[in-house]
Amino acid sequence: MPEPPDSDGRGRWARLLLIIPFVALLFPTLYAHAEPRLAGIPFFIWYQFLWVILGVGITGLVYALSRGSDRP
Amino acid sequence: MTHWDELIIVIAIGVLVSVLGFWASRWRRADLNHLEEWGLGGRRFGTIVTWFLLGGDLYTAYTFVAVPGVVFALGAYGLFALPYTIIIYPLVFLTMPRLWQVSRNKGYITGSDYVRDRFDSRFFALLIALTGIVATMPYIALQIFGIKLVLANIGISPEVALVIAFAVLAVFTFVSGLRAPALIAIVKDGLIWLVVIVAIIYIPYKLGGFGNIFHKVEQAAAIAPKLKAKPDVLQGSLFNAYSSIALGSALALFLYPHSLTGVFSASGQRVIRRNASFLPAYSFLLGVIGLFGFMAIAAGIKPSKAFGNNSAIADLFQKMFPSWFTGVAFAAIAVGALVPAAIMSIAAANLFSRNIWREYVHPAMSRREEATVSKVVSLLVKVGALAFVLALPTTDIINYQTAGGVWMINALPALVVSLYVKRLNVWALVAGWAGGMALGTYALFQEKFATSLHDFGFGGKIYIGFAAIIVNLVIVIAGSAVAAMAGRSTEGNLTEADYQPPAEAEADTYRTASVPPLVPGSA
């Protein structure tokens, strides 16, 4: 399938999404709390596990969006 | 007391793995007298093999022992492994495909090969190679420490068993090169996933659920003296330490020689990008393993005499599981040590043969001789690491490895910044490296090498490597800016085209991930 002509530009802008996990994780003041708990697990812990999954989602999305510019 | 059933399972899995290690030399058969084949598996590993290989390479046995050990000793702070191994992948996604491409185009085996060409400086390449070797040696030693911990828990005297395990490892690495750890990684990762999934269901079940586990941790923290508390939520005084060690460790990890070996062995940029998306599965695993530290607190485990807090996970398994499954778990840790130890020794050996031996001792050597030097050095590296473990107290090795990360991060300008910034000056980078190393080592001395955190007078305790890389980058930027104004930027031997995939015809060959096989003897 031919790549859409703007795929290069879109891939480039999509990369800005990769900043989000840094903001979400490098400021512990955002998440160093015990409440709300999830099944007895403090927020501090389950929030970071959640970000493993969100991080996969974001990197995967950027990969999908930039595939046009990502030749081999 | 010797746990025979555990021992039998560990030996059985060890034999299986050794057979795989030797058989690997026939896998994707090629001329192993060529360093690109022996040391990089011919750069033909696709997405799935690379996923196992990098997972087995980066998430080492020592990590699996140390992360719950730190959580067990200090509580929430130990979970910095989570942000660390999450934010690393956006960085890999952005930078490593470009480094892979230039290395593929120019036939680089090591990061220092790239540095040599980028700056046309064999001296700077040597500095980066030595940094890599010095940081890797104690890391290999700690893999042996992982095996030693398992053997001691099974109840046999570790020395003889260690020598046997390492002799076998050394021989099959010598014979099969990177193919051996790539295949064994599949077994390793399978075992680790099995153990962790069973453990994260079974142990909380035995301890009355997560609510009860954290309730016990909080009770213990509440009555402990302030400095001994092990809270399950990070204390405000450690916020900067937590962020700086997560970021600093993430910046350093892919500069390690063994990480670059894993990256370079991939068959394409696409393989690396996909892996940057899917490798965090292991971060989830590592986070779960970190939680075992809390479970050990809740289960009332005490630090052991011989191994301190690092025995927490082994003692927890021993206490919770039936002994046959403890055997499986211990085998997972032991095999988990072999994979990174093999890759690290290959990576260190390649640095020696390419960036020291060829560069300074025997420039005219043939490709076959080059591969032979690497093979022999990979043996010597393991002997050295084993001697380390048998001779030095373990705490010294752990401290040395802590220092390794602080040193390794100083390769960031050479290996990553240089991919993007043209107007750098090599002497500014040398000065930045020296400045970062000096500050880092000075701060480590202040802390007697016992911790990687230091109070530099702002923001409380922070990761020493983080301070080192800031100083390094400031020197690199200032020095390169001055040099650029004087028209003295280091151009090196590379042009932008060297970083780009070659035109269509060849690109198609990449797409199917098949590099033309080397004709035996053509080297």
Chai-1 contact restraints between the chains, C-beta under 6 A:
chainA,res_idxA,chainB,res_idxB,connection_type,confidence,min_distance_angstrom,max_distance_angstrom,comment,restraint_id
A,L18,B,P90,contact,1.0,0.0,6.0,A-B,restraint_1
A,P21,B,I86,contact,1.0,0.0,6.0,A-B,restraint_2
A,P21,B,I87,contact,1.0,0.0,6.0,A-B,restraint_3
A,F22,B,I87,contact,1.0,0.0,6.0,A-B,restraint_4
A,L25,B,P83,contact,1.0,0.0,6.0,A-B,restraint_5
A,L25,B,I87,contact,1.0,0.0,6.0,A-B,restraint_6
A,L26,B,S243,contact,1.0,0.0,6.0,A-B,restraint_7
A,P28,B,L234,contact,1.0,0.0,6.0,A-B,restraint_8
A,P28,B,F239,contact,1.0,0.0,6.0,A-B,restraint_9
A,P28,B,Y242,contact,1.0,0.0,6.0,A-B,restraint_10
A,A32,B,V233,contact,1.0,0.0,6.0,A-B,restraint_11
A,A32,B,L234,contact,1.0,0.0,6.0,A-B,restraint_12
A,A34,B,V233,contact,1.0,0.0,6.0,A-B,restraint_13
A,A39,B,F210,contact,1.0,0.0,6.0,A-B,restraint_14
A,G40,B,F210,contact,1.0,0.0,6.0,A-B,restraint_15
A,G40,B,G211,contact,1.0,0.0,6.0,A-B,restraint_16
A,G40,B,F214,contact,1.0,0.0,6.0,A-B,restraint_17
A,I41,B,F210,contact,1.0,0.0,6.0,A-B,restraint_18
A,P42,B,D232,contact,1.0,0.0,6.0,A-B,restraint_19
A,P42,B,V233,contact,1.0,0.0,6.0,A-B,restraint_20
A,F44,B,V233,contact,1.0,0.0,6.0,A-B,restraint_21
A,Q48,B,L82,contact,1.0,0.0,6.0,A-B,restraint_22
A,F49,B,G287,contact,1.0,0.0,6.0,A-B,restraint_23
A,W51,B,I86,contact,1.0,0.0,6.0,A-B,restraint_24
A,V52,B,I86,contact,1.0,0.0,6.0,A-B,restraint_25
A,V52,B,P280,contact,1.0,0.0,6.0,A-B,restraint_26
A,V52,B,S283,contact,1.0,0.0,6.0,A-B,restraint_27
A,V52,B,F284,contact,1.0,0.0,6.0,A-B,restraint_28
A,G55,B,I86,contact,1.0,0.0,6.0,A-B,restraint_29
A,G55,B,P280,contact,1.0,0.0,6.0,A-B,restraint_30
A,V56,B,P280,contact,1.0,0.0,6.0,A-B,restraint_31
A,T59,B,Y89,contact,1.0,0.0,6.0,A-B,restraint_32
A,T59,B,F93,contact,1.0,0.0,6.0,A-B,restraint_33
A,T59,B,A276,contact,1.0,0.0,6.0,A-B,restraint_34
A,T59,B,S277,contact,1.0,0.0,6.0,A-B,restraint_35
A,G60,B,S277,contact,1.0,0.0,6.0,A-B,restraint_36
A,Y63,B,R273,contact,1.0,0.0,6.0,A-B,restraint_37
A,Y63,B,S277,contact,1.0,0.0,6.0,A-B,restraint_38
A,R71,B,P501,contact,1.0,0.0,6.0,A-B,restraint_39
A,R71,B,A507,contact,1.0,0.0,6.0,A-B,restraint_40
A,P72,B,G268,contact,1.0,0.0,6.0,A-B,restraint_41
A,P72,B,Q269,contact,1.0,0.0,6.0,A-B,restraint_42
A,P72,B,P501,contact,1.0,0.0,6.0,A-B,restraint_43
A,P72,B,A507,contact,1.0,0.0,6.0,A-B,restraint_44
A,P72,B,Y510,contact,1.0,0.0,6.0,A-B,restraint_45
A,P72,B,R511,contact,1.0,0.0,6.0,A-B,restraint_46
